[in-house]
Amino acid sequence: MTGISSHVNSFFSSMCWRIGDVLVDPGDEWEGFADVKAVLLTHAHYDHIYGIDRVLELNPDVTVYTNEEGRGMLFDDRRNMSRYMDVPYRVNPAVRVVTVADGETVELGDGLTVRAVFTPGHNASCVTWVTDSYVFSGDSLIPGVKTVTNLPGGDRRQAAESEALIRRLAEGRTLCPGHENNVEC
């Protein structure tokens, strides 16, 4: 399996990660957009999805993985919050979206297997992706930063439970959060 790399996006300093031929939360285009087979979404807020159309242009057979809530947000500029940032964005309807269940394991090829762990609190679309070595937590856990729960779909109690779960999942693994603050990966 190929190593990991990252890119700090221009919008809200969200993070885009690449592991093998898989992207996590695509934003700004960078050299990591070439030869991508799959996209994993930690959640479907605009700052974590706005690069999907460009990934699709460069890699027409790409598959996007999210949960059912995330799928709905991809195609709704109100739910993904882009409309309220004056950049209305809906993902190209040609994108192949696969919805995963909580705890589902997905084999992505090249020796990369990920497990989807639902971690709501920041938003109902939050999925933490777990590999043997890495935990991609998105905005459900950014070390040193209080989880934002005052947006639609946010829930303080769920966020606290999700943070505790992610900390357990990260034991013995490298935590890769959704924003530049305190990047540990």
C-alpha positions in Angstrom: 0.0 0.0 0.0 1.2 3.5 -0.9 1.9 6.0 1.9 -0.2 8.9 3.1 -0.1 12.5 2.0 -2.2 15.6 2.8 -3.1 19.0 1.5 -4.5 22.0 3.4 -7.4 23.4 1.4 -7.9 27.1 0.9 -11.5 27.0 2.2 -11.6 26.9 6.0 -8.2 25.1 6.1 -10.0 21.8 5.7 -7.8 18.8 5.1 -7.7 16.5 2.0 -5.9 13.2 2.7 -4.6 10.7 0.2 -3.8 7.1 1.1 -2.9 4.9 -1.9 -5.4 5.7 -4.6 -8.0 6.9 -2.2 -8.8 10.6 -1.3 -10.5 11.6 1.9 -12.5 14.9 1.8 -11.4 16.4 -1.5 -11.2 20.2 -1.7 -8.6 22.2 -3.7 -7.1 20.4 -6.7 -3.5 19.2 -6.1 -1.3 16.5 -7.5 -3.1 14.1 -5.2 -6.2 14.2 -7.5 -4.5 12.1 -10.2 -5.3 8.4 -10.5 -8.0 8.2 -7.8 -10.3 5.2 -7.5 -12.3 6.2 -4.5 -13.3 9.1 -2.3 -14.2 8.7 1.4 -16.2 11.5 3.0 -15.9 12.2 6.7 -19.1 14.3 6.3 -20.8 16.3 3.6 -20.3 19.9 4.5 -19.1 22.0 1.6 -15.6 22.5 2.8 -15.1 18.7 2.7 -16.8 18.0 -0.7 -16.2 20.9 -3.0 -13.4 19.0 -5.0 -15.5 16.0 -5.9 -16.5 17.3 -9.3 -12.9 17.9 -10.3 -11.9 14.4 -9.0 -14.7 13.0 -11.2 -13.5 15.0 -14.2 -10.0 13.5 -13.8 -11.1 10.1 -12.8 -14.5 9.3 -14.4 -14.9 5.9 -12.6 -14.3 7.2 -9.1 -16.7 6.0 -6.4 -17.7 8.2 -3.4 -18.4 6.5 0.0 -20.6 8.2 2.6 -23.6 7.4 4.7 -27.3 7.9 3.7 -27.4 11.4 5.3 -24.2 12.4 3.4 -25.6 11.2 0.1 -28.6 13.5 0.5 -26.3 16.4 1.4 -24.2 16.0 -1.7 -27.0 17.1 -3.9 -28.5 19.8 -1.7 -26.7 23.1 -1.4 -28.7 24.1 1.7 -27.9 20.9 3.6 -24.2 20.9 2.6 -24.2 24.6 3.8 -22.6 26.0 0.5 -25.6 28.2 -0.2 -25.1 30.1 3.0 -21.5 30.7 2.1 -22.5 32.3 -1.2 -21.0 29.4 -3.2 -24.0 27.2 -4.0 -22.7 23.7 -4.8 -24.3 20.4 -5.7 -22.2 17.4 -6.6 -22.4 16.4 -10.3 -25.2 13.8 -10.5 -23.0 11.5 -12.6 -20.9 10.7 -9.5 -21.2 7.1 -8.3 -22.1 7.3 -4.6 -22.1 4.2 -2.4 -23.7 4.5 1.0 -22.2 2.5 3.9 -23.7 1.2 7.1 -22.2 1.8 10.5 -19.4 -0.7 11.1 -19.3 -1.7 7.5 -15.9 -2.7 6.1 -15.0 -1.7 2.5 -12.1 -3.3 0.5 -10.7 -0.5 -1.7 -7.9 -2.5 -3.3 -4.1 -2.3 -3.1 -4.3 -3.8 0.4 -6.4 -0.9 1.8 -9.5 -1.9 3.8 -11.4 0.8 5.7 -14.2 0.5 8.3 -16.9 3.1 8.5 -17.8 4.2 12.0 -20.7 6.6 12.3 -19.7 9.5 14.6 -22.5 12.0 14.7 -22.5 15.1 16.7 -21.0 17.7 14.4 -23.5 16.5 11.8 -25.5 13.4 11.1 -23.4 12.6 8.0 -20.2 12.1 10.0 -18.3 9.0 9.3 -14.9 8.2 10.8 -12.8 6.0 8.5 -10.5 3.5 10.2 -7.6 1.6 8.7 -5.0 -0.6 10.3 -2.8 2.5 10.8 -4.9 5.6 10.4 -8.1 7.2 11.7 -9.7 9.9 9.5 -12.0 11.8 11.9 -13.1 14.7 9.9 -14.7 17.4 12.1 -15.9 14.8 14.7 -12.5 15.1 16.5 -9.9 17.8 15.9 -7.5 17.7 18.8 -7.5 20.9 20.8 -10.6 22.2 19.1 -14.1 22.0 20.5 -16.4 20.1 18.1 -18.9 22.5 16.4 -22.4 21.4 17.2 -24.4 24.6 16.6 -25.0 23.9 12.8 -28.0 22.0 11.5 -27.8 18.4 12.6 -25.4 19.1 15.4 -25.8 17.5 18.8 -23.6 18.1 21.9 -24.3 14.8 23.5 -23.6 12.8 20.4 -20.5 14.8 19.8 -19.1 13.9 23.2 -19.9 10.2 22.7 -18.3 10.3 19.2 -15.2 12.0 20.5 -14.7 9.4 23.1 -15.2 6.6 20.6 -12.7 8.2 18.1 -10.1 8.5 20.9 -10.4 4.8 21.5 -10.2 4.0 17.8 -7.1 6.1 17.5 -5.2 4.2 20.2 -2.2 2.7 18.3 -3.1 4.5 15.1 -2.4 8.0 13.7 -5.3 10.4 13.9 -5.9 12.5 10.8 -8.5 15.2 11.5 -10.5 17.3 9.1 -8.8 20.7 9.6 -5.3 22.0 9.8 -5.3 22.7 13.5 -3.2 20.2 15.4 -2.6 17.9 12.5 -1.0 14.8 13.8 -0.7 12.9 10.6 
